[in-house]
């Protein structure tokens, strides 16, 4: 079992319940949505732009709080200055894995309308040291895209089957916590991850692998894949959003192009053509109609057509985080899935029914795929199916 590669911190004393419905009933509140006023020792995780605000807000809410330091998204300073309990204090900016040095501290995620991706990577490291990440201020019900009280009723039989067929106990516990979160709209139930996003032990890229990474955003995952596959492997990175594409180019130039990356300024879809992409938000979204005034033309291509055009002889890993186009892109990858059976990292959070529809479609294409599942952030986004069929 792959669980031997994971931290035993979160593994249950016994196996999950047989039925999803029973496991949801048994799922505890893994997270503290809101910060108790009697909180004492804390490390604050915040965006650089609101780090001072975060420290002062936590201190005002918790007069007893002792702030050990701040983990700042893309922080460039060694300390920040904030007004704490009426005094001006200098607080150290800590490394992402800071809770290893402060195991007695509570991790406080400062929520101010959004959580930036780099900060989420920090939190994945932090969760190795603590089961509890307190969200402050309290995240309102339904924040983070979704709430659907009828989800289980609508898909009961399919959800129960997916749950039963997941490849390990940890996946079942995470899956049950996400379904419970989607039913209630509350993030309190979401189980902390035992592996960072796109680093699931069952589907890691290996030296020499050929990878398609669709949806690059800030290129963190792209660079990680490129280093993992090495000089004998190759990563094809798809990013249709113009600003993100330029950002990826600059990032690779800044950190050093590993020499095994091909950037493709196209979206993945079910077939080749031209669509529209919304420029609103941090990531572009493919559109069928021009209802969004911020939309611009975007080339799209299917994986099967791309594999033929580039004369790929193998495909070992396919990752998709493409803002709701995952189902269409998987349909356009059907021949490649059947031929090469690559490891899969497929986001299932962009549409409420993706958590059902994505594994059903993949199994329809290749029935032998076996799934794992992890929720990677403390709100109702970034939950991913990992699959293998070899």
Secondary structure, DSSP 8 states (H G I E B T S, - for coil): -GGGGS-GGG--SS---SSHHHHHHH----SEES--TT--EEEEEEEGGGHHHHHHHHHHH-TT-EEEEEEEET--SSEEEEEETTEEEEEEB--TTGGGT-TTSEEEEE-SS---HHHHHHHHHHTTT-S-EEEES---TT-SS---TTHHHHHHHHHHHHHHHSSSHHHHHHHHHHHHHHHH--GGG----SS-TT--GGG---TT-EEEEE--TTSHHHHHHHHHH-TT-EEEEE---HHHHHHHHHHHHHH---S-EEEE--EE-SSSEEEEEE--SSS-EEESSS--TTEEEEEEE-HHHHHHHTT-S---EEEE--TT-HHHHHHTTHHHHHHH--EEEEE--SSTTHHHHHHHHHHHH-TT-EEEEEE-SSSS--EEEEEE--
